[in-house]
Amino acid sequence: MHHGGGGGGPAIRVLNVAEKPSVAKSVAEILSRGSMQSRAGRSQYNRIFEFNYAISGRACRMLVTSVTGHLMELEFEDRFRRWHSCDPAELFHAPVRKSVPQDKQAIKQTLEEEARRCQWLVLWLDCDREGENIAYEVVEVCTGANSRLDIWRARFSALIDREIHESVQHLVRPNKLFADAVDARQEIDLRIGASFTRFQTMLLKDAFVIDITGDDRNLVLSYGPCQFPTLGFIVERFWEIQAHKPEEFWMINCTHTSDEGTASFGWIRGHLFDHSSAVIIYEMCVEEPMATVQNVRNQEKLKYPPYPLSTVELQKRASRYFRMSSERTMKVAEELYQAGFISYPRTETDNFSPNTDLHAIVREQVSHSVWGAYAQRLLNPETRLWKNPGNGGHDDKAHPPIHPTKFSEGENNWSPDHRKLYELVVRHFLACCSQPAVGAETTVEIDIAGEQFNASGRVVLAKNYLDVYHFDSWGGTLLPTYNIGQQAGIGTDATMHDHIKKLLDRYYATKDENTRFSPTNLGEALVMGYDEMGYELWKPYLRSMMEADMKSVSIGTKSKSEVLQSCLQQMKACFLDARVNKVKLLDAMGTFFARSNRPINEAQNPVEVVRPCGACNESEMVLKQRPCRNVVWLPGFLSEATVTNQVCPICAPGPVYKIQFKFRRRDIPPNFDVDHLGCVGGCDDILKELMEISRFGRRSQAATPGQVLCGSCGEPCISLIANTEANRGRRFYKCHNVDCGFFKRTGQLYAERRQAGVCICRTERRHPSARAEGPRP
């Protein structure tokens, strides 16, 4: 870092912000060497630590506090957040906002208050793209309170003295491109997830009996751009297993026993599916059992140590070695990192920088009671055991591979999982700094009655890294000595052989005691439905392309707006096409679930919120055409009505959104406009007068008693008696104009004078007689 000024002058007040309270405390303890003061912030969980320190020789008064992960949330504006507020397709371009939610307001207040009294802001967020995004959330809040702040970034990978002191003395500027990449990913995930989740939930929930939670009325059939491809992996593998048809096959094995032991030889053909052919060959071998050695090959084999440890590899190995779930693995790893025992556990990097002092990391382990002796051997040049770690080819430019940062024999507060994971990290690091294991492999090829067989044996000459990395094995069998041309009698034998937590939470998949995943009927039906449409939404390709785009944004080769436009345009087209082909999703669900008697509520024609209910002040009045108990009637000659964003400044309780009306010209007096922006809250005199006209008929064409006017053209209707079998004897009315489609039965006259109504409520609890649409999540 570079800054003006020397060591004199008043101390600079520096606001330091970490990603979690535990990290803030660790950073403060390391920098203050334990001599710090602590005080409460506005949030009871995010304390403030104060102490004196010098950065590049400049006296500083350090204030260290924290956020708790993301400070802000990205969400749709209020008008679009309710499930029935809009067509789900609109969510691809509906306005979104990023703001501090209510439960983080106390943290926001702390940052604002402290920022006003500081000159510098130093960001100690995790050093990855997500951390950089949180850093810019902190910057937005702090600069909103103090625009003169000098903003710096501390880059570190482990909560240990050396790294923390080094990072604060070499501060850099934050990387806006990293933050932009996360902004783009968040917006894409929000828009795709919300639109598809609303679409498939409203389409399927009421159409089928999906009783998997005990309360299928509150069921949400969620879609996530990451979650769904993971489900796809499970379903695809399940389909492969289901499609597999076992076939009987036959193979021939043979053994040779000598004074040196027994060798088992395998058939070069492997196996045959034709029983007769296998029997013929078997009988040939039995009749001429003399085997001739045709070739003997001896060669040195190496088993290489693993590459340095990345996050994905940590999760895979913890699952394989300890049956530990990915979620549990990362929780334990985060706790070990925050306590300073391992480096940052979220990294794609699997190669160490040439500047990393690997020997120093090994030296910290030499006193360990279990692997300390191996660490000493590794550091001893005479053993020639040391080998620089291999390069796995991945570098996220943010963090090194996961490695131990502090020695421990096991802490008192550690669970068995903490001990296992710390041991895995240490042993993995020691192994990747070691020579590969060396073995001698022998392959013998023999001929029996023209059929070829072979056997292999291996002897481990030097275990090297296997001495410390007991998770790997490299066993082998020792073969007797054979020479080319040697003959021996052989015994023969013929043998016959007969992607995750969210998926479990949402009942899309199950996991058995052996950690094997299987799709539920619901998970399989969803994947099948989209697969039948011809989409590969359940494949990982789409997410892979998104991640490639995010990387492009983070390095500046693509802009955030460019990626958003391209991805959302593609996914909206896919969404609209999926909706057209929704019958395939319904058919797939029908394969597994019984149809319900409930009406399907797709909400493709959205319910538009007008105002809070005047009766309860809590529920919402919505624009509808169905009669409900509590309504505000609108004029019957209304042709269109659309709720706008404009709020009436007069009516209460609010907000009361104004409605853009369009009336039929022939039905209203000439002194009224066809288009009218009105309010249903009671302040609109024009709307009230038009309502009166609607109630008592057109001034220009008033209906006589018993007469019914056409709802389209306003002319008197013809009264007729039905003669069809289903409606024989029932009176109905139709327009005298043959081109007009107006038609009313006597029983429908109640609703004749209104083409739209504003009706409440969406909660049965308050209005039992109202149509139960229920507030959706």
N, C-alpha and C positions, 0 to 999 in steps of 0.2 A: 504494500500500500504506500501511497505517497500523500503527504499532507504538509501544509505550510506550518511555520512556527517552530520554535525550539523547545527546550525543556522547561522554560520559565513560564510565567503567567499563571492565572488561576486554573485550577483543575477543570478539565472538560467533564461535563456530566454525560455519561454514556448509558443509554437504555439498551440493555441486552435482552433479546427475546428468544426463548427456546421453544421447542415443539411440545414438550410435556413438562409437568412440574418436576418429575424426578430428574430429567435432564438439566433443567435450570438449577436445581440444587447441586447436582454433581459438578456442573461447570463452575458455579460459585465457590464450592468447597475447594476445587482444584486451584482456581485463580487466587483465592484469598488465603489459601493454605490453612483453611479452617477458621480464620479470624474475620468473621463477617457478622453483620447484624441482620436480623430477619423481622419483617413486619407484614401485617396482613394487607392484601389488596382488596378490591371490591368483591372479588370472587374468593370464597373461603378455601378453594383448592389451589389457587395460584398465588403463592406468596411472593414477596419481593425481598431480595437479598442485596445488601449494600456493603461495599468495602472499597478501599483505595487500591489502585493498581497503576502501572505505567505501561503505555503502549508506545513503542518506538521512542522511549525516553520521555514521553509526554505524560505528566501527571493526570490521572483520570479518577473520577468518582463513579464507580461502576454500580449500576442498578440492574439486577438480573431477575427477570420474571418469565412467564411462559403463557402460551395458549394451550389448548387441549385438542391437538389436531387441527383440522380446518376451522378457521374463524368464521368463514362465510359459507352460505349455501346458495346454490344455483336453483332457481325455481321459476315456474311460470307466473306471470302476473295473475292477480286474484281472479280476474274474470275467466281464466282458463284452468284453474286448479281443481275445480269440482268436476267430477266425472261426467256429468251431463251438461256441462257448460258450453260444449262445442263439439263439432265433428272431430273425432280423433285425428283425421288427416290435417286439421289446422295446426296441430301441435308441432308439425315440421317447420312452421314459420311463425308461430305465435310468439309474442314478445316475452323474453325472459329477463330476470334480474338477479344479480348476485348481491346478497346483503347479509348482515349479521343477524342470525335468528335470536329469538327472545332469550333462549337459555345461554347465549354467549354475550349478552349485553353487559354483564358485570365485568367480563374480561375486557371488552371494548372500552368501558369506562376507565379501567385501570390504565390501559395503554394510552388513552387520550390524556389523562391527568399527568402521567409520568412524562409523556412526550413533550408536553408544554414546557417542562422545566429542564429539558436536555438539549444538547447540541448535536450529539451523534446518536444514530440508531445502528446497532450491530445485530445482525440476524443469525441466530444459531439453530435454524431449522435443519431437519435432516437434509443431507446433501444429495438429493435426487430430484427428479422433475416434480414430484408431488410436493416435496419440501420447498422447492423454489416457488411453487404456486402459493403455498401457505405464506411464504415470506412476503410475496407481493400483496396478499390480503392484509398482513400486518402493516406493510408500508402504506397502503391506502388509508387505513385507520389512523396511523400515527401522523402522516403528513396532512391529513385532514385537520388535525389539531395543531400541527406545527409544520408549516411548509418549508421552514429553513433547515430542517434536519439534514445532516450529512449522513448518507446511508451506506453501510458496509455489510459485507457478508463474510462470516467465518466458515471455512471449509475444514471439516474434520471427519474421521471415520471411526474413531474410538474414543470413549470417555476415559482417557488416561492422561496423566500429567504431561507427558512429552507432546502428544498431539494437540491438547487444548492450548498449552502455552505457545506452541508453534503456530497454530492457526490464528490466534489473536494478534500475534506480532506480524502476520502476513495477511491482513485482511484484503479482500477483493470486492469488486462490485457485483451485485446480484445479476443473474442472467434472465432477462425478460423473455427470451425465446423459449426457455424451459417452461416458464409459467404459461406462456401462450399455448404450448403443446397440451398442457393439462386442461386449460380452458376449453380448447377445441374438443378434447376427449370427453370432458364433462357434459358439454352441450350436446354432442352427438349421442352419448349414452342416455341423457335425459329425454331427448326428443324421440329417439327410436324406442326406448323402453316404455315411455308413457303411452305412445300411440298404439303400439302393438299390444301392450297389456290391457288397455281399455278396450281395444277392438276384440281380442279373443275372450276376455272376461265377459263383456256384455253380450257377445254372440253366443257363448257356450254355457254360461253358468245357469241360466234359467231354462235352457233347452234340454238339459240332461240332469239326471239324478247323480250327482258327484259327491256322495257322502263320505268324504275322506277325513274331514276335520270334525265331524259331529254337528257342524253348522254350515251347510253348503250355501246358505244365503249370504254369508259374509266371505265366501271364498274369492280369492284373487288369483287369477291365472296369469302370473307375471311372465314377462319376457325381458331378458337382459342380453345385450350384445355379447357378453362373456359367458353368462350362465347357460344360454341356449346351446351354443356349440359344445359345451361340456356335457350337457344332456345328450347331444347328438352322438358324442363318442360312446356313451353308455348304450344308447339304443342301437347304434350300428353294430357294436360288438355283440349285443344280444341277438340281433337279427342273424348275424353270421353263425352264431352257435345254434340258433333255431333252424337255420337252413341246412346245417351240416347233416348229412345222412351217412351214418356209419356203414362201412363196408367191411366184410371179412377179408383178411389178407393173410398170407402165409410167408414165413421166412425161415431160412435155415441158418442155425448157429452151429459152431463146432468148437471143441476144446481140445487142447493137447496138454497132457500132464507128463512132467519129467522130474528128475531129482531136484531140479532148481525151482519147481513150482508148476502152476497151471496157467495156461494162457487161453483166453477166449477170443475166437476169431469171428468177425462179422462178415456177412455175405455182401459182396460188392453190389449185387443187384438191389440190396435193401430188402424188398419184399415183392411178392406177386399177388395180384388179385384173382388170378385164375388157379383154381385148386388143382386141376388135372396137371397143368404144367409144373406146378410146384412139387407135386407128388412124383412126377417122372424124374425131375432133376434130383430130388431127394433120394429116390431109389438108385439112381446112377452113382451118387456119392456113397451110399451104403454098400453097393456092390464093389466099388473101387475106392476104399477108404484111405489108400496111401496118399499122403500129401507131400508135395515137393515145394521147398522154399525157393521162390523165384527172385525175391529181392529183399534186401535188408538196408534200411536207411537210418543213419544216425545224424542228428543235427541238434545244434544248440537252440533253445527257445528262451525268449524273454517274456516275463509278465510285468508290464509297466505299472507304475504307481498311478493313482488317480490325478487328474488335473486339480489345481487349486479350487476351493469350494465356492460355488455360487449358490444363490437362494434356491433355485429349482433343484439342484443336485442335493442340497441339504435336505429338502423335503422328501425327495425320492429315497435317499439313503436312510433317513429316520423312519420312513414307512417300512422299508425293506428290512432293516435291522431290528427295529424296536416296535413295529406295528403302531407307530405314532402318527396320528392324523396330521395333515398339512396345517390345519388351524392350530392344533396344539403345539406343533413344532414351532410355528412362528411366534406364538404367545410366549413360549419358554425362551426362544432365542432373543426376543425383544427384552425380556426381563434380564437375561444374562448381559446383553449389550448395555442396558441402562445402569446395571450395577458395575460395568467396566470390565467384565471378564472376557468378552469377545468383541470383535469389530462389528460394524453396522451390518445387520443380517439381511438387508434387502439390496442385493447387488446382482447384476448380470455378469460381472467381470470374473474371468477364470484364469487370469495370469497376473503375476506380480510385476510391479514396476521395477526397473533395474535399480532404482534409488531406495527400495525397501531393504532395511537391515534385517534380513532373514535370520542371520546368526544370533542377533540380539533376542529375537522372539524365541528361538530354540533355547538359549541360555536361561531364560526365565523358567524353563521346565526341568532343568537338570536335577533339582532337589525333590522331584516328585517320587513318592514311594513306589509307584507302579511303572511308569514309563520314563522315569528320570535316568535310569541306566542307559536306555536306548538314546536319549537326548545327548548324553555324554559321549557315547560312541559316535554319534552323528557329527559332533563337533571335533572329534579327534581326527586329524589329517591322515594318521597312519592307517586307520581302518578303511579309508577310501570309500566310505559309505555315503558321503555327501554328493548330491547331484542337484543342480538348480532345477526348480520346478518347471514342468512343461507349460506350454502355452495353449490354452484351450481355444483361443481365437475370438474371445468375446471381451469387450471392454466398454462399460457404460460411461466412462470418463467421469464418474462421480465417486465411486468407492472401490477399494481393493477387494480381493476375495476375502471370504470370511476366515478369520484366524484368531487364535487366542491373544488376548491383550494383557491378561493378568493371571498370575499363578494362583492355583487353589487346589487344596486336597479335598475340597468339598465343604461348602458352607453349611452352618447349622440349619438355616432356613430353606435349604434346597430340597426339593422333592426328588424322588428317584428319576423323574424325567429331566430335571435340571442336571443331575449328575451324568446321566447318559448322554445328553446333548453336548455338554461341555467336553466330555471324554471323546465324543466323535469329532468335535472341532479340533481338539488338540492332536489326536492320533492322525486325523486326516492331514493336518498341516505337517506333522513330522514325516508322514509317509510321502507326501508330494515333494519333500526335500531329499528323498532317498534314492539310492540306486534301485533299478528294477530287479525282481527275482530272476534267478538264472536256473534253467533246467536243461537236462539232456533228454531228448525224445527219440525213441526208437520205433520204427514202423516196419513190420514184417508182412510180406505178401506171400500167400501160398496158393497152390493149385490142387484141386481135388476133382478128378474126373472131368477136367476142362472148366470147372467153375472156380472163380477167383474169390478168395477171402483175405481179410487183413486184420491185424491186431496192432495196437499202439500201447506203448508204455512210457512213463516219464519218471525221471528221478530229479528231485530238486537239489541242485548243487549249492546254491546260495539263496537263502530266503530274503535277505536284505529288508526291503520295506515291509515284507510280510511279517517280520518279527514284531513290528509295532501295530500293524494294521490287521488285527486278527479278524476283521469283518470279511476280508477276502480269503478265499482258500484256493489252493492250486494243487490238489491232490493228484495222484497218478498211481499206476500199477507197474510193478517191476516185471519185465518179461524175462523168460529164460533166454539163454544165448542160442541164436540160430545163425546158420551159415547158408549161403546160396547153394542150392543143389541138395541140401540135406533133406532126407525123407523120413517120415514118421507116420505111424497109424493115428488116425483122428477119430474121435467120437462125435457123431452128429445128432442134432435134435431139431425137430420141426415144431414151431410154436404158432398158435392162432391167437390173434388179438381182437378181441371184441372192441368326472372333469366332474367344490363339492358340498359343502355345508348348506348352501342355498337350495340345492336340488333336494336335499333331504328335508329341509324345513318346509319346502313348498310341495312335498309329496310327489315330486317328479321321479324320485329314485329311492332305493333302499340299499342298505349296506348290511351284509351278514357278519357273523362272528369272525370270518376269515378276511374281512375288509374287501369282499367282492361286491361290486355294485351291480344292481339290476334295475331296469326302469320299471316304474309303476305303470298301470294301464293309462293313467293320465299323461305321464311323460311320453309314453310310446305313441299315444293317440295324437298329441300335438306335433311330434316330429313326423309322424306318418302323414298328417294333414298337409303340412308345408311341403313335404317331399312329393306328395301327389300333385301339388301345384307346379312342381318343376323347380322349386327354389331350393337352394342349399343354405338356407338361413341357419340350419343346424350344423353346418360344416364350419371349420375354423378359418376358411379362406378370407371371409369378410373381415373378421377381427384381425387377421394377419395384415391385411391391406391397411386397415385403420392404424395399426401400430406402426407400420412403415411410414404412413403419413405423419403420425405424431413425431416420429424421429426426424422427418424432413423439416417439420416446423421447428423442432428444438435446435437444429443446426442451421436454420435460416434458408434452406433451399426452397421451402414453400411457406406461404403466409397462412396465418390462422384462418382468415376469411376464405381463402382459396380452398382449403381443406374442408371447411364447413359447407361451403356451397356445393362442392363436388359430391361429398358423401351424403348429405341430406337430400340432394336432388335424386341421387340414385336410390336411396332407401324410401323416399316418398313414392316414387314410381312403383317400387316393389310393393309398398303398403297398399296403394290404390288397386294394383292388380290382384293382390291377395284378397282384398275385400270383394272384388268382382267374382273371385273363385271361392268364396267362403263355403259353398256347398261341399267342397272337398274336405274342408276342416270339419264340417258337420257330419259328413259320411264317416270320416275316420273316428270321430268321437262315438258315433252310433255303433261302431264295431265293438266297443268296450262298455258303453254305458246305456242304460235304459232311458228312453225319452221321458221327460216330465210333462205334466199338464200345465205348467206355468207358461204364460206368454213370453216369447223371446223379446228381450229389451236390448236392442243393439245400440240405441241412442244415436243412430246415424243422423236423425233429424233432432238436433240438440234441443234441450229445454233451456230457455234463456231466462236468467235471473233478472227480475225487474226491481224488486225492493224487498226489505225485510217485512215480515208479516205484521200487519197492524194489530193483530189480536195477541200474539205471543211475543213479538219483538225479537224472536230468535230464528225461526225458520224463514224460508225464502218464498216469495211469490214469483211464479214462473209463467212464461207465456205458453199457453196450451189451447187446444181446441176441444178438450173433453170437459164436461160439466163436473165440478167438484162442489163441496159444501160451502167453501169460503172463497168467493170470487169477486172480481171487478169486471163487469161486462163491458165489452167494446162495441162500437157501432156495427150493425149487421151488414152494411155496405162496404165493409173493409176488404180490400183485396190483398194487401201485404202489411206485415208488421214486423219490424226488426228492432231489437233492443240495441241501443247505442252506448257509447262510453260516457256520454254526457250525464252529469248528475244534476238533479233539480236543486237549486239553492234555497228553495222555500220549504218543501215538504219534509215532514219528519214522521216516524223515525226513518233515518236514512242509512245508507244512500238509496235514493230513488232514481233509477236510471231512466232517462227519457227514451221514448219509443218513436221511431220513424214510421209514420203511417202513410199508406197510399190508399185512397178511396176511389170507388168507381165514379167517374165523372157524371154519368146519367142519373145517379142516385142522390147526389147532393145538390143543394141550391147553388146557383151560379156565383154567389158572393163568397163561397168557400173554395179554398185551394184543394186540389187533388192531393198534394203532398203536404204533410203536416208533422212537425216535430213536437210531440205532445208529452204530457205527464199524467200518469194515472193516480197520482197522490192526492188529487182534489183541487189543485190550484189552476187547472187548465179550463178556462171558460169556453173556449172553442170546442174542446172535446166534449164538455158537458152538453153544449147545445146540440152538437151532432148526435149525441146519445139520445137526447130527447126526440130528435127527428127520427132516429132509427126505431125507437120504441113505438111511435105512433104512426109510422109509415112515411113515405116520401110526401113532401108538400105538393110536388107536382103530380103524384100518382098515389093517392091515399087508397088503401084497401078498404072495401066495403065490408061490413060484418060477415064473417064466414068465408071471405075471399082470401086466397093465398097468392102472394106475389112471387114471381120468379126471382130466385136469389142471384141470377146472373144479369138479366136484362131489366128486371123490375116490372115486367108486364104481368097482368093477371094470368094465373095458371088454369088449365083445364082439369076438372074433377072427373075421375074415372073409377070404375070398380074392377078389381083384379079378377081374372078368370082362370088363373093358373092353379094347378092342383094344390101347391103349397100355400097360396095366398088367396084362394077363392073367397070372394065376398068382402075383401079388405079394400077400403078407399085409398086412392093415392092421387097425387097431383103431378102434372108435368107441364112444361112450357109449351105454348101453342106453336112456338117456332121449332120446326123439325130439326134445325141445325143446333139447337140448344140442348145440352145434356142434362138440364136441371130435372130432378126427380125427387119427390118426397112422399113417404108413407105418412098416414095420419099420426102414427106414434112418434114420428120424428119432428113433428111441428114444434115441440118444446125447445128444440135446439135451433129452430129455423132462423131466428133473428140474430144469432151471433155466429160469426165465422171464426172468432178467436176469443179467448178469455184469459184473464190473469188469475191463476188459481194457486192456492196454497193447500196443503203444506207437504213437505217431503217426509214428515215424521209421523208415523201412526200413533205414537205415544201422545202427542198433543191433539191430533185431529183423527180420531179413529175412523171416521167415515171417508176421509180423503183417500185417494188412490195411493197405495204404499209404494213409493219409489225409493224411499230410504236414502239417506246421505251416503254416498259412496266414498271409499278411501281415496 
